[in-house]
């Protein structure tokens, strides 16, 4: 599970940087909190499936 969290966090971070967004901007677009984005990127906790979908959109 830790490896999956690491991969997901790295991919979210990488794509956010490609889009030149900060945590707040991505959070606003995904209707999430900046803390949720940060926690996911830093592998601190798993995202709920509905939040993964929000970020992917």
N, CA, C, O and CB atoms as a CASP TS submission, in Angstrom:
PFRMAT TS
TARGET T0000
AUTHOR 0000-0000-0000
METHOD Language model
MODEL 1
PARENT N/A
ATOM      1  N   UNK     1       0.826  -1.199   0.000  1.00  0.00           N
ATOM      2  CA  UNK     1       0.000   0.000   0.000  1.00  0.00           C
ATOM      3  C   UNK     1       0.864   1.254   0.000  1.00  0.00           C
ATOM      4  O   UNK     1       0.537   2.232  -0.673  1.00  0.00           O
ATOM      5  CB  UNK     1      -0.936   0.003   1.207  1.00  0.00           C
ATOM      6  N   UNK     2       1.969   1.234   0.752  1.00  0.00           N
ATOM      7  CA  UNK     2       2.832   2.405   0.796  1.00  0.00           C
ATOM      8  C   UNK     2       3.404   2.737  -0.574  1.00  0.00           C
ATOM      9  O   UNK     2       3.526   3.908  -0.934  1.00  0.00           O
ATOM     10  CB  UNK     2       3.957   2.187   1.786  1.00  0.00           C
ATOM     11  N   UNK     3       3.753   1.711  -1.336  1.00  0.00           N
ATOM     12  CA  UNK     3       4.286   1.941  -2.678  1.00  0.00           C
ATOM     13  C   UNK     3       3.241   2.592  -3.571  1.00  0.00           C
ATOM     14  O   UNK     3       3.570   3.468  -4.371  1.00  0.00           O
ATOM     15  CB  UNK     3       4.764   0.624  -3.299  1.00  0.00           C
ATOM     16  N   UNK     4       1.998   2.177  -3.446  1.00  0.00           N
ATOM     17  CA  UNK     4       0.920   2.761  -4.225  1.00  0.00           C
ATOM     18  C   UNK     4       0.714   4.225  -3.840  1.00  0.00           C
ATOM     19  O   UNK     4       0.542   5.074  -4.714  1.00  0.00           O
ATOM     20  CB  UNK     4      -0.376   1.966  -4.027  1.00  0.00           C
ATOM     21  N   UNK     5       0.730   4.525  -2.549  1.00  0.00           N
ATOM     22  CA  UNK     5       0.591   5.910  -2.090  1.00  0.00           C
ATOM     23  C   UNK     5       1.727   6.773  -2.622  1.00  0.00           C
ATOM     24  O   UNK     5       1.506   7.909  -3.042  1.00  0.00           O
ATOM     25  CB  UNK     5       0.558   5.969  -0.556  1.00  0.00           C
ATOM     26  N   UNK     6       2.931   6.238  -2.604  1.00  0.00           N
ATOM     27  CA  UNK     6       4.096   6.960  -3.105  1.00  0.00           C
ATOM     28  C   UNK     6       3.939   7.266  -4.592  1.00  0.00           C
ATOM     29  O   UNK     6       4.177   8.394  -5.025  1.00  0.00           O
ATOM     30  CB  UNK     6       5.379   6.150  -2.860  1.00  0.00           C
ATOM     31  N   UNK     7       3.542   6.274  -5.363  1.00  0.00           N
ATOM     32  CA  UNK     7       3.367   6.471  -6.804  1.00  0.00           C
ATOM     33  C   UNK     7       2.268   7.476  -7.104  1.00  0.00           C
ATOM     34  O   UNK     7       2.429   8.341  -7.966  1.00  0.00           O
ATOM     35  CB  UNK     7       3.053   5.147  -7.484  1.00  0.00           C
ATOM     36  N   UNK     8       1.154   7.363  -6.395  1.00  0.00           N
ATOM     37  CA  UNK     8       0.052   8.308  -6.621  1.00  0.00           C
ATOM     38  C   UNK     8       0.477   9.729  -6.254  1.00  0.00           C
ATOM     39  O   UNK     8       0.218  10.673  -7.001  1.00  0.00           O
ATOM     40  CB  UNK     8      -1.193   7.898  -5.801  1.00  0.00           C
ATOM     41  N   UNK     9       1.122   9.873  -5.116  1.00  0.00           N
ATOM     42  CA  UNK     9       1.568  11.194  -4.684  1.00  0.00           C
ATOM     43  C   UNK     9       2.548  11.813  -5.666  1.00  0.00           C
ATOM     44  O   UNK     9       2.462  12.999  -5.981  1.00  0.00           O
ATOM     45  CB  UNK     9       2.203  11.108  -3.315  1.00  0.00           C
ATOM     46  N   UNK    10       3.473  11.007  -6.142  1.00  0.00           N
ATOM     47  CA  UNK    10       4.455  11.503  -7.116  1.00  0.00           C
ATOM     48  C   UNK    10       3.788  11.930  -8.421  1.00  0.00           C
ATOM     49  O   UNK    10       4.180  12.927  -9.028  1.00  0.00           O
ATOM     50  CB  UNK    10       5.508  10.427  -7.400  1.00  0.00           C
ATOM     51  N   UNK    11       2.791  11.180  -8.845  1.00  0.00           N
ATOM     52  CA  UNK    11       2.118  11.504 -10.104  1.00  0.00           C
ATOM     53  C   UNK    11       1.269  12.764  -9.965  1.00  0.00           C
ATOM     54  O   UNK    11       1.237  13.592 -10.876  1.00  0.00           O
ATOM     55  CB  UNK    11       1.244  10.329 -10.560  1.00  0.00           C
ATOM     56  N   UNK    12       0.588  12.915  -8.843  1.00  0.00           N
ATOM     57  CA  UNK    12      -0.193  14.131  -8.612  1.00  0.00           C
ATOM     58  C   UNK    12       0.740  15.334  -8.607  1.00  0.00           C
ATOM     59  O   UNK    12       0.464  16.347  -9.249  1.00  0.00           O
ATOM     60  CB  UNK    12      -0.983  14.043  -7.274  1.00  0.00           C
ATOM     61  N   UNK    13       1.837  15.216  -7.885  1.00  0.00           N
ATOM     62  CA  UNK    13       2.813  16.310  -7.811  1.00  0.00           C
ATOM     63  C   UNK    13       3.349  16.651  -9.200  1.00  0.00           C
ATOM     64  O   UNK    13       3.390  17.821  -9.582  1.00  0.00           O
ATOM     65  CB  UNK    13       3.978  15.935  -6.871  1.00  0.00           C
ATOM     66  N   UNK    14       3.753  15.644  -9.944  1.00  0.00           N
ATOM     67  CA  UNK    14       4.336  15.849 -11.267  1.00  0.00           C
ATOM     68  C   UNK    14       3.363  16.544 -12.213  1.00  0.00           C
ATOM     69  O   UNK    14       3.727  17.495 -12.905  1.00  0.00           O
ATOM     70  CB  UNK    14       4.770  14.519 -11.859  1.00  0.00           C
ATOM     71  N   UNK    15       2.134  16.066 -12.235  1.00  0.00           N
ATOM     72  CA  UNK    15       1.145  16.664 -13.138  1.00  0.00           C
ATOM     73  C   UNK    15       0.751  18.070 -12.690  1.00  0.00           C
ATOM     74  O   UNK    15       0.510  18.944 -13.522  1.00  0.00           O
ATOM     75  CB  UNK    15      -0.101  15.777 -13.220  1.00  0.00           C
ATOM     76  N   UNK    16       0.684  18.287 -11.380  1.00  0.00           N
ATOM     77  CA  UNK    16       0.375  19.625 -10.883  1.00  0.00           C
ATOM     78  C   UNK    16       1.459  20.603 -11.311  1.00  0.00           C
ATOM     79  O   UNK    16       1.161  21.725 -11.721  1.00  0.00           O
ATOM     80  CB  UNK    16       0.232  19.620  -9.348  1.00  0.00           C
ATOM     81  N   UNK    17       2.706  20.182 -11.217  1.00  0.00           N
ATOM     82  CA  UNK    17       3.815  21.037 -11.629  1.00  0.00           C
ATOM     83  C   UNK    17       3.791  21.291 -13.137  1.00  0.00           C
ATOM     84  O   UNK    17       4.080  22.403 -13.578  1.00  0.00           O
ATOM     85  CB  UNK    17       5.147  20.406 -11.224  1.00  0.00           C
ATOM     86  N   UNK    18       3.451  20.270 -13.932  1.00  0.00           N
ATOM     87  CA  UNK    18       3.354  20.442 -15.386  1.00  0.00           C
ATOM     88  C   UNK    18       2.299  21.480 -15.742  1.00  0.00           C
ATOM     89  O   UNK    18       2.459  22.244 -16.694  1.00  0.00           O
ATOM     90  CB  UNK    18       3.026  19.105 -16.066  1.00  0.00           C
ATOM     91  N   UNK    19       1.234  21.498 -14.976  1.00  0.00           N
ATOM     92  CA  UNK    19       0.154  22.461 -15.213  1.00  0.00           C
ATOM     93  C   UNK    19       0.447  23.822 -14.582  1.00  0.00           C
ATOM     94  O   UNK    19      -0.320  24.772 -14.735  1.00  0.00           O
ATOM     95  CB  UNK    19      -1.159  21.917 -14.669  1.00  0.00           C
ATOM     96  N   UNK    20       1.569  23.895 -13.873  1.00  0.00           N
ATOM     97  CA  UNK    20       1.994  25.121 -13.186  1.00  0.00           C
ATOM     98  C   UNK    20       0.936  25.618 -12.200  1.00  0.00           C
ATOM     99  O   UNK    20       0.585  26.797 -12.170  1.00  0.00           O
ATOM    100  CB  UNK    20       2.301  26.216 -14.208  1.00  0.00           C
ATOM    101  N   UNK    21       0.442  24.672 -11.394  1.00  0.00           N
ATOM    102  CA  UNK    21      -0.536  24.992 -10.372  1.00  0.00           C
ATOM    103  C   UNK    21       0.093  24.811  -8.998  1.00  0.00           C
ATOM    104  O   UNK    21       0.954  23.952  -8.809  1.00  0.00           O
ATOM    105  CB  UNK    21      -1.796  24.114 -10.520  1.00  0.00           C
ATOM    106  N   UNK    22      -0.340  25.622  -8.043  1.00  0.00           N
ATOM    107  CA  UNK    22       0.072  25.387  -6.657  1.00  0.00           C
ATOM    108  C   UNK    22      -1.020  24.563  -5.972  1.00  0.00           C
ATOM    109  O   UNK    22      -2.050  24.266  -6.578  1.00  0.00           O
ATOM    110  CB  UNK    22       0.324  26.747  -5.893  1.00  0.00           C
ATOM    111  N   UNK    23      -0.793  24.196  -4.714  1.00  0.00           N
ATOM    112  CA  UNK    23      -1.771  23.370  -3.997  1.00  0.00           C
ATOM    113  C   UNK    23      -3.152  24.025  -3.975  1.00  0.00           C
ATOM    114  O   UNK    23      -4.168  23.362  -4.182  1.00  0.00           O
ATOM    115  CB  UNK    23      -1.296  23.111  -2.564  1.00  0.00           C
ATOM    116  N   UNK    24      -3.174  25.315  -3.724  1.00  0.00           N
ATOM    117  CA  UNK    24      -4.440  26.021  -3.608  1.00  0.00           C
ATOM    118  C   UNK    24      -5.209  26.021  -4.924  1.00  0.00           C
ATOM    119  O   UNK    24      -6.426  25.841  -4.938  1.00  0.00           O
ATOM    120  CB  UNK    24      -4.203  27.445  -3.145  1.00  0.00           C
ATOM    121  N   UNK    25      -4.496  26.224  -6.027  1.00  0.00           N
ATOM    122  CA  UNK    25      -5.152  26.261  -7.334  1.00  0.00           C
ATOM    123  C   UNK    25      -5.726  24.900  -7.721  1.00  0.00           C
ATOM    124  O   UNK    25      -6.850  24.814  -8.214  1.00  0.00           O
ATOM    125  CB  UNK    25      -4.169  26.727  -8.400  1.00  0.00           C
ATOM    126  N   UNK    26      -4.951  23.837  -7.495  1.00  0.00           N
ATOM    127  CA  UNK    26      -5.455  22.504  -7.797  1.00  0.00           C
ATOM    128  C   UNK    26      -6.626  22.164  -6.880  1.00  0.00           C
ATOM    129  O   UNK    26      -7.627  21.601  -7.326  1.00  0.00           O
ATOM    130  CB  UNK    26      -4.337  21.454  -7.654  1.00  0.00           C
ATOM    131  N   UNK    27      -6.503  22.499  -5.624  1.00  0.00           N
ATOM    132  CA  UNK    27      -7.579  22.226  -4.666  1.00  0.00           C
ATOM    133  C   UNK    27      -8.865  22.937  -5.074  1.00  0.00           C
ATOM    134  O   UNK    27      -9.951  22.362  -4.997  1.00  0.00           O
ATOM    135  CB  UNK    27      -7.163  22.661  -3.249  1.00  0.00           C
ATOM    136  N   UNK    28      -8.740  24.172  -5.504  1.00  0.00           N
ATOM    137  CA  UNK    28      -9.922  24.922  -5.937  1.00  0.00           C
ATOM    138  C   UNK    28     -10.562  24.270  -7.162  1.00  0.00           C
ATOM    139  O   UNK    28     -11.782  24.120  -7.220  1.00  0.00           O
ATOM    140  CB  UNK    28      -9.547  26.382  -6.250  1.00  0.00           C
ATOM    141  N   UNK    29      -9.749  23.887  -8.129  1.00  0.00           N
ATOM    142  CA  UNK    29     -10.268  23.245  -9.338  1.00  0.00           C
ATOM    143  C   UNK    29     -10.934  21.906  -9.027  1.00  0.00           C
ATOM    144  O   UNK    29     -11.922  21.541  -9.664  1.00  0.00           O
ATOM    145  CB  UNK    29      -9.144  23.041 -10.349  1.00  0.00           C
ATOM    146  N   UNK    30     -10.396  21.176  -8.051  1.00  0.00           N
ATOM    147  CA  UNK    30     -10.910  19.847  -7.714  1.00  0.00           C
ATOM    148  C   UNK    30     -11.965  19.892  -6.603  1.00  0.00           C
ATOM    149  O   UNK    30     -12.516  18.860  -6.221  1.00  0.00           O
ATOM    150  CB  UNK    30      -9.761  18.943  -7.293  1.00  0.00           C
ATOM    151  N   UNK    31     -12.238  21.089  -6.091  1.00  0.00           N
ATOM    152  CA  UNK    31     -13.188  21.261  -4.990  1.00  0.00           C
ATOM    153  C   UNK    31     -12.758  20.447  -3.761  1.00  0.00           C
ATOM    154  O   UNK    31     -13.564  19.763  -3.130  1.00  0.00           O
ATOM    155  CB  UNK    31     -14.606  20.844  -5.436  1.00  0.00           C
ATOM    156  N   UNK    32     -11.475  20.544  -3.450  1.00  0.00           N
ATOM    157  CA  UNK    32     -10.883  19.892  -2.287  1.00  0.00           C
ATOM    158  C   UNK    32     -10.121  20.937  -1.490  1.00  0.00           C
ATOM    159  O   UNK    32     -10.033  22.093  -1.902  1.00  0.00           O
ATOM    160  CB  UNK    32      -9.948  18.716  -2.707  1.00  0.00           C
ATOM    161  N   UNK    33      -9.575  20.538  -0.359  1.00  0.00           N
ATOM    162  CA  UNK    33      -8.758  21.468   0.423  1.00  0.00           C
ATOM    163  C   UNK    33      -7.294  21.353  -0.001  1.00  0.00           C
ATOM    164  O   UNK    33      -6.862  20.295  -0.457  1.00  0.00           O
ATOM    165  CB  UNK    33      -8.908  21.189   1.945  1.00  0.00           C
ATOM    166  N   UNK    34      -6.539  22.428   0.146  1.00  0.00           N
ATOM    167  CA  UNK    34      -5.101  22.342  -0.134  1.00  0.00           C
ATOM    168  C   UNK    34      -4.416  21.284   0.734  1.00  0.00           C
ATOM    169  O   UNK    34      -3.448  20.662   0.297  1.00  0.00           O
ATOM    170  CB  UNK    34      -4.440  23.705   0.089  1.00  0.00           C
ATOM    171  N   UNK    35      -4.902  21.078   1.945  1.00  0.00           N
ATOM    172  CA  UNK    35      -4.321  20.079   2.830  1.00  0.00           C
ATOM    173  C   UNK    35      -4.503  18.669   2.274  1.00  0.00           C
ATOM    174  O   UNK    35      -3.632  17.815   2.440  1.00  0.00           O
ATOM    175  CB  UNK    35      -4.945  20.181   4.217  1.00  0.00           C
ATOM    176  N   UNK    36      -5.636  18.426   1.615  1.00  0.00           N
ATOM    177  CA  UNK    36      -5.875  17.116   1.009  1.00  0.00           C
ATOM    178  C   UNK    36      -4.873  16.863  -0.108  1.00  0.00           C
ATOM    179  O   UNK    36      -4.320  15.769  -0.222  1.00  0.00           O
ATOM    180  CB  UNK    36      -7.315  17.019   0.469  1.00  0.00           C
ATOM    181  N   UNK    37      -4.643  17.880  -0.932  1.00  0.00           N
ATOM    182  CA  UNK    37      -3.676  17.755  -2.030  1.00  0.00           C
ATOM    183  C   UNK    37      -2.280  17.515  -1.461  1.00  0.00           C
ATOM    184  O   UNK    37      -1.562  16.622  -1.911  1.00  0.00           O
ATOM    185  CB  UNK    37      -3.686  19.027  -2.926  1.00  0.00           C
ATOM    186  N   UNK    38      -1.909  18.307  -0.484  1.00  0.00           N
ATOM    187  CA  UNK    38      -0.588  18.185   0.122  1.00  0.00           C
ATOM    188  C   UNK    38      -0.395  16.813   0.767  1.00  0.00           C
ATOM    189  O   UNK    38       0.650  16.187   0.587  1.00  0.00           O
ATOM    190  CB  UNK    38      -0.381  19.284   1.161  1.00  0.00           C
ATOM    191  N   UNK    39      -1.383  16.348   1.508  1.00  0.00           N
ATOM    192  CA  UNK    39      -1.285  15.033   2.155  1.00  0.00           C
ATOM    193  C   UNK    39      -1.120  13.918   1.136  1.00  0.00           C
ATOM    194  O   UNK    39      -0.364  12.973   1.363  1.00  0.00           O
ATOM    195  CB  UNK    39      -2.520  14.769   3.011  1.00  0.00           C
ATOM    196  N   UNK    40      -1.817  14.023   0.025  1.00  0.00           N
ATOM    197  CA  UNK    40      -1.705  13.000  -1.019  1.00  0.00           C
ATOM    198  C   UNK    40      -0.315  13.022  -1.643  1.00  0.00           C
ATOM    199  O   UNK    40       0.283  11.970  -1.867  1.00  0.00           O
ATOM    200  CB  UNK    40      -2.778  13.213  -2.105  1.00  0.00           C
ATOM    201  N   UNK    41       0.196  14.209  -1.921  1.00  0.00           N
ATOM    202  CA  UNK    41       1.514  14.323  -2.542  1.00  0.00           C
ATOM    203  C   UNK    41       2.637  13.853  -1.620  1.00  0.00           C
ATOM    204  O   UNK    41       3.650  13.327  -2.081  1.00  0.00           O
ATOM    205  CB  UNK    41       1.764  15.756  -2.958  1.00  0.00           C
ATOM    206  N   UNK    42       2.452  14.045  -0.340  1.00  0.00           N
ATOM    207  CA  UNK    42       3.484  13.677   0.632  1.00  0.00           C
ATOM    208  C   UNK    42       3.281  12.274   1.192  1.00  0.00           C
ATOM    209  O   UNK    42       3.950  11.890   2.152  1.00  0.00           O
ATOM    210  CB  UNK    42       3.504  14.678   1.768  1.00  0.00           C
ATOM    211  N   UNK    43       2.375  11.514   0.609  1.00  0.00           N
ATOM    212  CA  UNK    43       2.124  10.114   0.967  1.00  0.00           C
ATOM    213  C   UNK    43       1.657   9.957   2.408  1.00  0.00           C
ATOM    214  O   UNK    43       1.886   8.914   3.020  1.00  0.00           O
ATOM    215  CB  UNK    43       3.377   9.289   0.748  1.00  0.00           C
ATOM    216  N   UNK    44       1.010  10.971   2.955  1.00  0.00           N
ATOM    217  CA  UNK    44       0.587  10.906   4.348  1.00  0.00           C
ATOM    218  C   UNK    44      -0.709  10.120   4.530  1.00  0.00           C
ATOM    219  O   UNK    44      -0.920   9.491   5.567  1.00  0.00           O
ATOM    220  CB  UNK    44       0.417  12.302   4.897  1.00  0.00           C
ATOM    221  N   UNK    45      -1.573  10.159   3.518  1.00  0.00           N
ATOM    222  CA  UNK    45      -2.800   9.378   3.612  1.00  0.00           C
ATOM    223  C   UNK    45      -3.345   9.105   2.216  1.00  0.00           C
ATOM    224  O   UNK    45      -3.063   9.829   1.261  1.00  0.00           O
ATOM    225  CB  UNK    45      -3.852  10.108   4.473  1.00  0.00           C
ATOM    226  N   UNK    46      -4.119   8.058   2.132  1.00  0.00           N
ATOM    227  CA  UNK    46      -4.727   7.686   0.854  1.00  0.00           C
ATOM    228  C   UNK    46      -5.929   8.585   0.588  1.00  0.00           C
ATOM    229  O   UNK    46      -6.622   9.020   1.508  1.00  0.00           O
ATOM    230  CB  UNK    46      -5.149   6.188   0.852  1.00  0.00           C
ATOM    231  N   UNK    47      -6.152   8.845  -0.671  1.00  0.00           N
ATOM    232  CA  UNK    47      -7.321   9.621  -1.065  1.00  0.00           C
ATOM    233  C   UNK    47      -8.532   8.718  -1.182  1.00  0.00           C
ATOM    234  O   UNK    47      -8.412   7.538  -1.513  1.00  0.00           O
ATOM    235  CB  UNK    47      -7.069  10.351  -2.387  1.00  0.00           C
ATOM    236  N   UNK    48      -9.687   9.275  -0.911  1.00  0.00           N
ATOM    237  CA  UNK    48     -10.927   8.551  -1.148  1.00  0.00           C
ATOM    238  C   UNK    48     -11.136   8.477  -2.655  1.00  0.00           C
ATOM    239  O   UNK    48     -10.739   9.393  -3.375  1.00  0.00           O
ATOM    240  CB  UNK    48     -12.143   9.240  -0.434  1.00  0.00           C
ATOM    241  N   UNK    49     -11.747   7.413  -3.139  1.00  0.00           N
ATOM    242  CA  UNK    49     -11.925   7.265  -4.596  1.00  0.00           C
ATOM    243  C   UNK    49     -12.584   8.472  -5.262  1.00  0.00           C
ATOM    244  O   UNK    49     -12.186   8.863  -6.359  1.00  0.00           O
ATOM    245  CB  UNK    49     -12.753   6.038  -4.882  1.00  0.00           C
ATOM    246  N   UNK    50     -13.583   9.063  -4.614  1.00  0.00           N
ATOM    247  CA  UNK    50     -14.251  10.226  -5.220  1.00  0.00           C
ATOM    248  C   UNK    50     -13.311  11.430  -5.324  1.00  0.00           C
ATOM    249  O   UNK    50     -13.454  12.251  -6.230  1.00  0.00           O
ATOM    250  CB  UNK    50     -15.494  10.609  -4.402  1.00  0.00           C
ATOM    251  N   UNK    51     -12.359  11.537  -4.410  1.00  0.00           N
ATOM    252  CA  UNK    51     -11.394  12.633  -4.486  1.00  0.00           C
ATOM    253  C   UNK    51     -10.358  12.397  -5.580  1.00  0.00           C
ATOM    254  O   UNK    51      -9.880  13.349  -6.196  1.00  0.00           O
ATOM    255  CB  UNK    51     -10.697  12.816  -3.144  1.00  0.00           C
ATOM    256  N   UNK    52     -10.014  11.158  -5.821  1.00  0.00           N
ATOM    257  CA  UNK    52      -9.111  10.837  -6.940  1.00  0.00           C
ATOM    258  C   UNK    52      -9.777  11.266  -8.235  1.00  0.00           C
ATOM    259  O   UNK    52      -9.133  11.865  -9.096  1.00  0.00           O
ATOM    260  CB  UNK    52      -8.760   9.306  -6.976  1.00  0.00           C
ATOM    261  N   UNK    53     -11.048  10.967  -8.378  1.00  0.00           N
ATOM    262  CA  UNK    53     -11.784  11.353  -9.597  1.00  0.00           C
ATOM    263  C   UNK    53     -11.820  12.866  -9.748  1.00  0.00           C
ATOM    264  O   UNK    53     -11.651  13.374 -10.856  1.00  0.00           O
ATOM    265  CB  UNK    53     -13.223  10.793  -9.568  1.00  0.00           C
ATOM    266  N   UNK    54     -12.035  13.591  -8.668  1.00  0.00           N
ATOM    267  CA  UNK    54     -12.054  15.056  -8.732  1.00  0.00           C
ATOM    268  C   UNK    54     -10.720  15.598  -9.228  1.00  0.00           C
ATOM    269  O   UNK    54     -10.692  16.519 -10.043  1.00  0.00           O
ATOM    270  CB  UNK    54     -12.383  15.650  -7.355  1.00  0.00           C
ATOM    271  N   UNK    55      -9.628  15.044  -8.750  1.00  0.00           N
ATOM    272  CA  UNK    55      -8.301  15.513  -9.166  1.00  0.00           C
ATOM    273  C   UNK    55      -8.063  15.168 -10.638  1.00  0.00           C
ATOM    274  O   UNK    55      -7.488  15.966 -11.378  1.00  0.00           O
ATOM    275  CB  UNK    55      -7.191  14.886  -8.275  1.00  0.00           C
ATOM    276  N   UNK    56      -8.500  13.987 -11.058  1.00  0.00           N
ATOM    277  CA  UNK    56      -8.290  13.579 -12.444  1.00  0.00           C
ATOM    278  C   UNK    56      -9.030  14.465 -13.432  1.00  0.00           C
ATOM    279  O   UNK    56      -8.573  14.660 -14.558  1.00  0.00           O
ATOM    280  CB  UNK    56      -8.722  12.148 -12.630  1.00  0.00           C
ATOM    281  N   UNK    57     -10.152  14.994 -13.022  1.00  0.00           N
ATOM    282  CA  UNK    57     -10.919  15.868 -13.914  1.00  0.00           C
ATOM    283  C   UNK    57     -10.181  17.154 -14.135  1.00  0.00           C
ATOM    284  O   UNK    57     -10.662  18.026 -14.858  1.00  0.00           O
ATOM    285  CB  UNK    57     -12.310  16.152 -13.351  1.00  0.00           C
TER
END
